[in-house]
Amino acid sequence: MNLRIPFNRPCFAGNELHYIQEAIASGKISGDGEFTYRCQALLQEIVGIPKVLLTTSCTHALEMVALLLELSPGDEVIVPSFTFVSTVNAFLLRGAKPVFIDIRPDTLNMDETELENLITPRTKAVVVMHYAGVGCEMDSILSICRNHGVPVVEDNAHGLFGSYRGRPLGSMGVLSTQSFHETKNVICGEGGSLGISDPAFIKRAEIIREKGTNRACFFRGEVDKYTWVGIGSSYLPSEVLAAFLYAQLERAEDIQTKRRSIWERYQEGLAAWALSNGVRLPVVPEDRVQAYHMFHLLMPDLANRSRFIASLKSRGILSVFHYVPLHSAPAGREFGNFTGQCPVTEDVANRLVRLPFYNDLSQEDQEEVIAAVKDFDPA
């Protein structure tokens, strides 16, 4: 079937092709060139942290987190079950076990009221994920973790440009990660970054990212040659990707203005329909600025969600569900340390559906989506 309105479409912001040509003409398209530095400087300014390092993906940034925290077999990391698999795979690779926590029914973020009961002497990190770019209850989470001496890591794959009580998402944990996958607000196809709020991690992060060498020190003139000094891997994206990303970042304000308009048009166009049909729209607390990353609906039940997705598809519109709960996935049952329950996660995973959302979604196409949604009658 020909889908006239996709769920996602990667979009140009302006100077992507020009900057790619410029990168190639410079004679250097491997990592850590001029466009990499420009991107890192912009991200440090946006998030308000001392250091950002571009990476090949958010997954790789999370792997760097696991290395920086020196995780080892027997350690535990508390993570929401309602997140992408990268959030746990990075820690499994170091032998640590994920401990799954349920989510709140409103923001769909980690349920902070369950956190303290899950912390044990083996807990080496708590990883929050700001779902849909709406901040977690960070004051409570940070306080609990501070009392137990456990570092907080922010998986900020959805949250760039969002804030919690005036603080940028990605600035509150000791480390944070960002995604520039083609489904995100600003993109380069595949890419990510590691944010470092605690300067004590900066030097080791540079070594890990540069295959375990002190190459960054060499280029700053701190050593007369670089060599292998520790564990690491190759986490540098090419200058071609950085050039594409820089074009997106320099137009971030325009991108966010467009996405806010799309989000608000959905909200306004569907509010009455949702109220009369037992469908819930996204919840954004007043003390948070969201990132306008996605727009989702919570249908009454799984059967209605399946019918809804099929109904829109019959009209050439692609809507999609989101995460399968990690605690109930085959790998989650095998590798996780899970003895409790995640009833909210299981309920939400069966009912959530995401509507088309991308930077150049036209008002005409969006009105067609809204009309198709309003024509659906939950049983």
N, C-alpha and C positions, 0 to 999 in steps of 0.2 A: 504494500500500500504506500502511495506517495504521501509523505507527511509534509504539508505545506508550512506548518509552524513547528519547528523542532523544539526540544526542551532547552537546548543550549546551542549557541553559535559563536565561535571565537570572532572577535571584532577588532578592526584596526582603530587606533586612537588618533593617529596623525603621521608621525615621522618614522614609523617602524622600518620601512624599506630604505629610507634615506640613511638612517643610523646603521643599519646592517651593511650597506655599501661603504659607509665611512669606516666601520670596524674592519672590513676586509681590506680597504685601501691602506689602513694603518700598518698592515703587515703582521698584525698579531690578532689571531682569533682564538687562541687558547685562553684559559682562565686568568682572572685577576689583571685585566687590562683597564683602560680608561673608563669604559662603560660599566664595568663591575664596580669601580670605585664610586662613580656617580650614583649608581643605584643604591649602594650601601649608605652613602651620605644622606640621600633623600629619605631612606627608610629609618635611619637613626634620628632624623629630624621629625618624621611623622610619628614614630612610636615614642620618642623621647628617652632613648637608652644610649649608653656609651659606645656600644659596638654591635654592628650587624655584619654577618658574613653571608654572602650569597652561596647557595648550594644547588646541587643538581635536582633536588626535590625536597618537599617537606618531609618525606620519609627519611631521606638521608640526613636532614637536620635533626630529626628525632634519634637516628642512630648515633649522631655525634653527641646528643644529650646523654644517651646511655653510656657512652665512653667517658664523657666528662664527669659523670656521677660515679664512675668506677663500679658499675653494677656487676654482680657476679652470681653464680648459682646459689640459690637459697634466698636471695633478696626478693622483696615484694614491691610492686608498684601499683598503687590504687588508681584505677582508670574507670571512666564511665563505660558501661556496656554498650551504650548507644553512641558509637563513634565508628570511624573507619579503622580498618585492620592495621594500618600503619602505626597507629597510636600504641598498639601492643607488640607488633612484630619487632619493632626496634629494640624493645627490652627483652623479648624472648631470645633474640640473637646473642645476648650477653648472659643468658641462663636465668634471668629473673622471671618471676611468675607474676602475671597480672592478677590483681584482686579486683573483681568487678563490683561497681557500685551503681545503684539505681539512679534515676533522674527525677527531677521535679516535674509535676504535671503541668506547670504553667510555662516556664521558659524552656523546658526540655534539657536543662543543664544538670550537672551533677547535683544530687540531693545532699547538701551540706549537713543536714541533720543526721545523716547516717555515717558521716565520715569518721568521727572520733572512735566509734565502736569497731571500725575496721583497721585502725592503726595498731600495729604490733611492733615488738623490737626488730622485726625483719623488714619493716616498711622503710624504704630508702627514697621514695619520692611519691608525690601526689600529682597526677597529671590532669589538669582541667581542660575541657574543650568547650569553647564558647559557641554553642550551637546556633547556627544561622546568623552569627555575628552579634548575638545578644549576650552581654557579659554574665558570667557566673556570679554567685554570691561571694565575691572575693574577700570582703572584710572578714566574714565568718571563716572561710577556708584558710586564709592567711593566719588568722589568730590561732585556730586549732593546730595548724602545722607548726607555727612558731613555738607553741607550748610543748610540742613533742620533738622539736628539733628536726623536722622533716622538710626538705626543700619542695617548693611548688614549681611546677613546670607548666607553661601555658601552650597548649596546642591551639595556635591562633589561625588555623587554616581558613576559618570563615570570618575572622574578626578584624582584619586590617581596616582602619578608619573608625572603628567602634570605640566606645569608652564606657567605663564604669565609675560613676560618681566623680567625673572629671578626669579620671586617669585612663590613658590610652590602653586598650586591650593589647597585651603583649609586653607591657612594661612592669607588671606587678610580680611575676615569678622571677626566680633567679635566672632562668633561661626560658626562651620562647621559640616557637617555630612558626613559619609562615609558608603558605602555598601560593604558587603562581601557575598552577595547573589551568588548562584552558576553560574550566568551569568557574574560575574565581573572578573577582572584580577587576583586578589587573593581572595580566597573564603574560607568559612567554611560551606557552605550549606545555612544557614540563619545566619546573623550577621551584625553588624554595629559598628560605633563608633561616639562619640561626640568629636569634636575638640574645644578647648577653647583657643582663642588668647588673650582675656581680662581676666587677673587673677582674677578680681573682681567676676567672675562667678564660680570659681572653687569650693569653699566650698559649695555653694548652689547646684551646680550640683551633688556633692557627696551625699548630703542629699537626693535630688530628686531620684537619682539612687538607693539608699539604703532604699526604702520604706518610706522615710521621717524621717529616723533616722540619728543620728550622729555616726554611726558605724565606719566610716572611721577615725574619730577623736579618737575614742576609741582604734583602732588598732595602731594608731601612738602614743598612750600614752598621748594624750592631755586631756582626761577625764577619770575618773575611772570607768565609766559604760556608756553604750549608751542607748538612749531613743528616743522616738518620739518627733521631734522638728519642723516638718513642713510637707507640702504636698509632696507626692512622690508616687512612684510605684516600681515594681520589674523589673529593666532593665538590670540586670547582666546576661550575657551568662554563660553557664557552662564551666568548665575547659576542658571538652572534645572538645568543639568547639574551645576554645582558643588554645588548643594543635594543632588541625588541622590547624588553621589559622597561628600559629607561624611557622609551617613547610613551609607554603606558603610564608610568609613574609621573611624568611631567604633565600629563593631562588628567591626573587623578581627580582634581576638583570637578572637571567637566563630567568625567565618568560617574562620580558619585551623585552629581546632580541629576543625571539621566536615570540612574538606578533608583534614587529616591522617588522620582516622578512615577516610575513604573510600579514601585512598591505601593505608593499611596493610591495610584489608580486602581490597583487590585483591591486594596483595603476599602476604598470608598465604593467601588462598584459591586463588591460582594458582601458587604456588611449585612444588609437587610436579608438577602437570600440565605446567608449562613445562619442568622438568628432564627429564621423561620423553619430551617431544615435540620437543626441539631448538628450543625457543622461549626467547628471552632477555627477562627483565624489566629494568626500569630499573636503572642503576648509579648509586649515590650514594656517593662517597668519604667516608670517616669524618671528614675534616677540613672537611666542608661541611654546612651546614644548607640543605636544599632548600626551595623555596617551595610545594611541593604544588600545582603548577600543572596537571599532567596525569599520566595513567598510560598508558604505551605498551608495546606488545609488538614484538619483532623476530621475525617469522615466518621459517621456513627459507628461503623464496624467494618470488618474485613470484606464482607460480601459487597457492601456498598462501595468500598474503595475499588474493588475489582471491576464492578459495573461502571464506575465513574471513569476509570482509566480507559476502558473499552469504549465508552461513549464518546470521549474526546478523540480517541484514535480513529473512530469511524468518521469523524469530521476533519481528519487530517491534522490533528493536534496531538503532540506527544507530551504526556504528563508521566511522572515516574514516582515510585515509592523510594524510600531512602534505606537506612541501615537495617540489616538483619542483626538482632541482638548478638553481641559477641559471646556472651556467656552460654548461649544455647547453640552456637555454631559448632561443627565438629572439632575444629582446632581449639575453640574455647573450652570445650569439655575436656579435651586432652591435655592442654597446657596450662589452663587457668587454675587458680586457687579460689574456688567458688563454693561456698557452703550455704549461702543465704538465698534470697529471692530478689528478682527485679521485676515486680509486677507492672510498674508504670512503663518501664522500657518495653516489655512484651506487648502491652496494650497499645502504646503509641506506634510501635513498629508495624502493627497490623492495620493502623488507621491512617497514617500520614501519607500525603501525596503532595508532590511539588509541581507547581505550574511553570510553564515556560518563562525564563528570566535570563535575558542577556542584554548587553549594552545598547545594541541597535534594534531592539524589539520596537517596532513602530506602533504608534497609537492605534492605527487601523487594525493591525494584527492582534494587539492586546485586547481591543474591544471585541474582536471575534472570539478570543479565548473566553472573555468574561461572559459573552452571550451563550457560548457552549456550556459553561459551568452553570449558568442560571437556568438553562433548559433541562438540566439534570434534576430529577426528582428522587431523592433518597427514599428507599422502600420503607 
